[in-house]
């Protein structure tokens, strides 16, 4: 269904999963399947998963060493591993450290997840959308703007890096792959290339929240 959340937060239905079934949806899905979720790509990314688990164990050991009694919040522990794996896979960087920017990103991603799943009066009564009775659309626009700001910076960094040096194909993340397709003349069914790249990368990173919600259920 074409909900307000999918329009505002999903780059006007450009996010795979939020976009209606059609040629655009099939095209982006094919790219993700071939360039990220194929058996070959997953094998190439095994070292990322292994490295993140080792880093998490090492960090936990470091924090616990010398303590008679200490605790680890497992939801946060598993969540950080999956978030780092997704960040490295999609945009080639780790989500590291407890700092203000990372907390802003984490909060915005969580709000994205909550807002896309929350009831919205405008979806039930579209003719009242202009009133924004529950204030949901205002929150969506604020979250969408904040997330787009982060993704735009990552996109500009990738473009600048590609102009300055040739990245080996084995080291390319998904954003690099999508930019390569654009340089080769690939089109996204009439959609703006930068918007499609940002929307695709963001929705894959935010899939971390689905895993986190599952862990919340377990623990």
C-alpha positions as a Markdown table, in Angstrom:
| # | Residue | x | y | z |
|---|---|---|---|---|
| 1 | Unk | 0.0 | 0.0 | 0.0 |
| 2 | Unk | 1.1 | 3.6 | -0.7 |
| 3 | Unk | 1.4 | 4.8 | 2.8 |
| 4 | Unk | 2.6 | 8.3 | 3.8 |
| 5 | Unk | 5.6 | 6.8 | 5.6 |
| 6 | Unk | 6.7 | 4.9 | 2.5 |
| 7 | Unk | 6.4 | 8.2 | 0.5 |
| 8 | Unk | 8.2 | 10.5 | 2.9 |
| 9 | Unk | 10.8 | 8.2 | 4.4 |
| 10 | Unk | 11.2 | 6.0 | 1.3 |
| 11 | Unk | 12.3 | 8.7 | -1.1 |
| 12 | Unk | 8.9 | 8.9 | -2.8 |
| 13 | Unk | 8.6 | 5.1 | -3.0 |
| 14 | Unk | 12.2 | 4.6 | -4.3 |
| 15 | Unk | 13.2 | 2.2 | -1.5 |
| 16 | Unk | 13.0 | -1.5 | -2.5 |
| 17 | Unk | 10.3 | -3.0 | -0.3 |
| 18 | Unk | 8.4 | 0.3 | -0.1 |
| 19 | Unk | 8.1 | 0.7 | -3.9 |
| 20 | Unk | 5.2 | -0.7 | -5.8 |
| 21 | Unk | 5.8 | -3.9 | -7.8 |
| 22 | Unk | 6.9 | -3.0 | -11.3 |
| 23 | Unk | 9.9 | -2.6 | -13.6 |
| 24 | Unk | 11.8 | -0.4 | -11.1 |
| 25 | Unk | 11.2 | -2.8 | -8.2 |
| 26 | Unk | 12.4 | -5.8 | -10.3 |
| 27 | Unk | 15.5 | -3.9 | -11.6 |
| 28 | Unk | 16.7 | -2.8 | -8.1 |
| 29 | Unk | 15.9 | -6.2 | -6.6 |
| 30 | Unk | 18.0 | -7.9 | -9.4 |
| 31 | Unk | 20.9 | -5.6 | -8.6 |
| 32 | Unk | 20.8 | -6.3 | -4.9 |
| 33 | Unk | 20.4 | -10.0 | -5.5 |
| 34 | Unk | 23.4 | -10.2 | -7.9 |
| 35 | Unk | 25.7 | -7.7 | -6.2 |
| 36 | Unk | 25.1 | -8.4 | -2.5 |
| 37 | Unk | 23.1 | -11.5 | -1.8 |
| 38 | Unk | 24.5 | -14.0 | -4.4 |
| 39 | Unk | 26.5 | -17.0 | -3.1 |
| 40 | Unk | 29.7 | -15.5 | -4.6 |
| 41 | Unk | 29.2 | -12.2 | -2.9 |
| 42 | Unk | 28.4 | -13.7 | 0.5 |
| 43 | Unk | 31.5 | -15.8 | 0.2 |
| 44 | Unk | 33.6 | -12.7 | -0.5 |
| 45 | Unk | 32.0 | -10.9 | 2.5 |
| 46 | Unk | 32.7 | -13.8 | 5.0 |
| 47 | Unk | 35.9 | -12.0 | 6.2 |
| 48 | Unk | 33.8 | -9.0 | 7.2 |
| 49 | Unk | 31.5 | -11.1 | 9.3 |
| 50 | Unk | 34.4 | -13.0 | 10.9 |
| 51 | Unk | 36.3 | -9.8 | 11.6 |
| 52 | Unk | 33.4 | -8.1 | 13.3 |
| 53 | Unk | 32.7 | -11.1 | 15.5 |
| 54 | Unk | 36.4 | -11.2 | 16.5 |
| 55 | Unk | 36.5 | -7.5 | 17.2 |
| 56 | Unk | 33.4 | -7.7 | 19.4 |
| 57 | Unk | 34.8 | -10.6 | 21.4 |
| 58 | Unk | 38.1 | -8.9 | 21.8 |
| 59 | Unk | 36.4 | -5.7 | 22.9 |
| 60 | Unk | 34.3 | -7.6 | 25.4 |
| 61 | Unk | 37.3 | -9.4 | 26.8 |
| 62 | Unk | 39.1 | -6.1 | 27.1 |
| 63 | Unk | 36.2 | -4.6 | 29.1 |
| 64 | Unk | 35.9 | -7.7 | 31.4 |
| 65 | Unk | 39.6 | -8.2 | 32.0 |
| 66 | Unk | 40.5 | -7.6 | 35.6 |
| 67 | Unk | 36.9 | -7.3 | 36.7 |
| 68 | Unk | 35.6 | -9.6 | 39.4 |
| 69 | Unk | 32.1 | -9.2 | 38.1 |
| 70 | Unk | 30.8 | -7.5 | 34.9 |
| 71 | Unk | 27.9 | -7.8 | 32.6 |
| 72 | Unk | 27.3 | -7.5 | 28.8 |
| 73 | Unk | 24.1 | -6.4 | 27.3 |
| 74 | Unk | 23.6 | -9.1 | 24.7 |
| 75 | Unk | 21.0 | -7.2 | 22.6 |
| 76 | Unk | 23.4 | -4.3 | 22.2 |
| 77 | Unk | 26.3 | -6.7 | 21.6 |
| 78 | Unk | 24.6 | -8.6 | 18.8 |
| 79 | Unk | 23.1 | -5.4 | 17.4 |
| 80 | Unk | 26.5 | -3.7 | 17.1 |
| 81 | Unk | 27.9 | -6.7 | 15.3 |
| 82 | Unk | 25.1 | -6.7 | 12.7 |
| 83 | Unk | 25.2 | -2.9 | 12.3 |
| 84 | Unk | 28.9 | -3.0 | 11.7 |
| 85 | Unk | 28.6 | -5.8 | 9.1 |
| 86 | Unk | 25.8 | -3.9 | 7.3 |
| 87 | Unk | 27.8 | -0.6 | 7.3 |
| 88 | Unk | 31.0 | -2.2 | 6.0 |
| 89 | Unk | 29.1 | -4.2 | 3.4 |
| 90 | Unk | 27.0 | -1.3 | 2.1 |
| 91 | Unk | 29.1 | 1.9 | 2.6 |
| 92 | Unk | 32.5 | 0.5 | 3.5 |
| 93 | Unk | 32.9 | 1.9 | 7.0 |
| 94 | Unk | 32.4 | 0.7 | 10.6 |
| 95 | Unk | 29.9 | 2.0 | 13.0 |
| 96 | Unk | 32.5 | 2.6 | 15.8 |
| 97 | Unk | 32.4 | 4.2 | 19.2 |
| 98 | Unk | 30.0 | 5.9 | 21.5 |
| 99 | Unk | 30.0 | 9.4 | 20.1 |
| 100 | Unk | 27.4 | 12.0 | 19.4 |
| 101 | Unk | 27.2 | 11.4 | 15.6 |
| 102 | Unk | 26.8 | 7.6 | 16.0 |
| 103 | Unk | 24.1 | 8.1 | 18.6 |
| 104 | Unk | 22.3 | 10.4 | 16.2 |
| 105 | Unk | 22.5 | 7.8 | 13.4 |
| 106 | Unk | 21.3 | 5.1 | 15.7 |
| 107 | Unk | 18.4 | 7.2 | 17.0 |
| 108 | Unk | 17.4 | 8.2 | 13.4 |
| 109 | Unk | 17.5 | 4.6 | 12.2 |
| 110 | Unk | 15.3 | 3.5 | 15.1 |
| 111 | Unk | 12.8 | 6.4 | 14.4 |
| 112 | Unk | 12.7 | 5.3 | 10.8 |
| 113 | Unk | 11.8 | 1.8 | 11.8 |
| 114 | Unk | 9.2 | 2.9 | 14.3 |
| 115 | Unk | 7.5 | 5.5 | 12.0 |
| 116 | Unk | 7.2 | 3.1 | 9.1 |
| 117 | Unk | 5.4 | 0.6 | 11.3 |
| 118 | Unk | 3.2 | 3.0 | 13.3 |
| 119 | Unk | -0.4 | 3.8 | 12.6 |
| 120 | Unk | -0.9 | 7.0 | 10.7 |
| 121 | Unk | -4.3 | 8.8 | 10.6 |
| 122 | Unk | -3.5 | 10.1 | 7.1 |
| 123 | Unk | -3.4 | 6.5 | 5.8 |
| 124 | Unk | -6.9 | 5.8 | 7.1 |
| 125 | Unk | -8.3 | 9.2 | 6.1 |
| 126 | Unk | -6.2 | 10.5 | 3.2 |
| 127 | Unk | -8.4 | 13.6 | 2.8 |
| 128 | Unk | -7.2 | 14.8 | 6.2 |
| 129 | Unk | -3.5 | 14.5 | 5.4 |
| 130 | Unk | -3.0 | 18.2 | 5.1 |
| 131 | Unk | -4.0 | 18.6 | 8.7 |
| 132 | Unk | -1.4 | 16.0 | 10.0 |
| 133 | Unk | -3.6 | 15.4 | 13.0 |
| 134 | Unk | -1.2 | 13.1 | 14.9 |
| 135 | Unk | 2.0 | 15.0 | 13.8 |
| 136 | Unk | 3.4 | 11.8 | 12.3 |
| 137 | Unk | 4.2 | 13.4 | 8.9 |
| 138 | Unk | 6.2 | 16.2 | 10.6 |
| 139 | Unk | 8.2 | 13.6 | 12.5 |
| 140 | Unk | 8.8 | 11.6 | 9.2 |
| 141 | Unk | 10.1 | 14.6 | 7.4 |
| 142 | Unk | 12.5 | 15.5 | 10.2 |
| 143 | Unk | 13.8 | 11.9 | 10.3 |
| 144 | Unk | 14.0 | 11.6 | 6.5 |
| 145 | Unk | 16.0 | 14.9 | 6.3 |
| 146 | Unk | 18.4 | 13.7 | 9.0 |
| 147 | Unk | 19.0 | 10.3 | 7.5 |
| 148 | Unk | 19.4 | 11.8 | 4.0 |
| 149 | Unk | 22.1 | 14.1 | 5.4 |
| 150 | Unk | 24.1 | 11.2 | 6.6 |
| 151 | Unk | 23.7 | 9.2 | 3.4 |
| 152 | Unk | 24.5 | 12.2 | 1.2 |
| 153 | Unk | 27.8 | 12.7 | 3.0 |
| 154 | Unk | 28.7 | 9.0 | 2.4 |
| 155 | Unk | 27.8 | 9.3 | -1.2 |
| 156 | Unk | 29.9 | 12.4 | -1.7 |
| 157 | Unk | 32.8 | 10.6 | 0.0 |
| 158 | Unk | 32.5 | 7.7 | -2.3 |
| 159 | Unk | 32.4 | 9.9 | -5.4 |
| 160 | Unk | 35.4 | 11.9 | -4.3 |
| 161 | Unk | 37.4 | 8.7 | -3.5 |
| 162 | Unk | 36.5 | 7.2 | -6.9 |
| 163 | Unk | 37.7 | 10.3 | -8.7 |
| 164 | Unk | 41.1 | 10.3 | -6.8 |
| 165 | Unk | 41.9 | 6.6 | -7.0 |
| 166 | Unk | 40.9 | 3.3 | -8.6 |
| 167 | Unk | 39.3 | 1.0 | -6.0 |
| 168 | Unk | 40.0 | -2.7 | -6.6 |
| 169 | Unk | 36.8 | -4.6 | -7.3 |
| 170 | Unk | 37.3 | -6.9 | -4.4 |
| 171 | Unk | 37.3 | -4.0 | -2.0 |
| 172 | Unk | 34.2 | -2.3 | -3.3 |
| 173 | Unk | 31.1 | -2.0 | -1.2 |
| 174 | Unk | 27.5 | -1.8 | -2.5 |
| 175 | Unk | 27.6 | 2.0 | -2.9 |
| 176 | Unk | 30.7 | 1.6 | -5.1 |
| 177 | Unk | 29.0 | -1.1 | -7.2 |
| 178 | Unk | 25.9 | 1.1 | -7.7 |
| 179 | Unk | 28.1 | 4.1 | -8.7 |
| 180 | Unk | 30.0 | 1.8 | -11.1 |
| 181 | Unk | 26.7 | 0.8 | -12.8 |
| 182 | Unk | 25.8 | 4.4 | -13.2 |
| 183 | Unk | 29.2 | 5.2 | -14.8 |
| 184 | Unk | 28.6 | 2.3 | -17.2 |
| 185 | Unk | 25.3 | 3.9 | -18.3 |
| 186 | Unk | 23.0 | 1.9 | -16.1 |
| 187 | Unk | 19.6 | 3.6 | -15.6 |
| 188 | Unk | 17.0 | 3.0 | -12.9 |
| 189 | Unk | 13.8 | 3.0 | -14.8 |
| 190 | Unk | 13.8 | 6.8 | -15.1 |
| 191 | Unk | 14.5 | 7.4 | -11.4 |
| 192 | Unk | 17.3 | 9.8 | -10.3 |
| 193 | Unk | 20.5 | 7.7 | -9.9 |
| 194 | Unk | 21.7 | 9.4 | -6.6 |
| 195 | Unk | 18.2 | 9.1 | -5.0 |
| 196 | Unk | 18.1 | 5.4 | -5.9 |
| 197 | Unk | 21.6 | 4.7 | -4.6 |
| 198 | Unk | 20.8 | 6.5 | -1.3 |
| 199 | Unk | 17.4 | 4.8 | -0.9 |
| 200 | Unk | 18.8 | 1.3 | -1.6 |
| 201 | Unk | 21.8 | 1.7 | 0.7 |
| 202 | Unk | 19.7 | 3.2 | 3.5 |
| 203 | Unk | 17.1 | 0.5 | 3.5 |
| 204 | Unk | 19.7 | -2.2 | 3.6 |
| 205 | Unk | 21.5 | -0.6 | 6.5 |
| 206 | Unk | 18.1 | -0.2 | 8.3 |
| 207 | Unk | 17.5 | -3.9 | 7.9 |
| 208 | Unk | 19.7 | -4.1 | 11.0 |
| 209 | Unk | 16.6 | -2.9 | 13.0 |
| 210 | Unk | 14.6 | -5.9 | 11.9 |
| 211 | Unk | 17.4 | -8.1 | 13.4 |
| 212 | Unk | 17.5 | -6.0 | 16.5 |
| 213 | Unk | 13.7 | -6.3 | 17.0 |
| 214 | Unk | 14.1 | -10.1 | 16.7 |
| 215 | Unk | 16.7 | -10.0 | 19.4 |
| 216 | Unk | 14.4 | -7.9 | 21.6 |
| 217 | Unk | 11.9 | -10.7 | 21.2 |
| 218 | Unk | 14.4 | -13.4 | 22.2 |
| 219 | Unk | 15.9 | -11.5 | 25.2 |
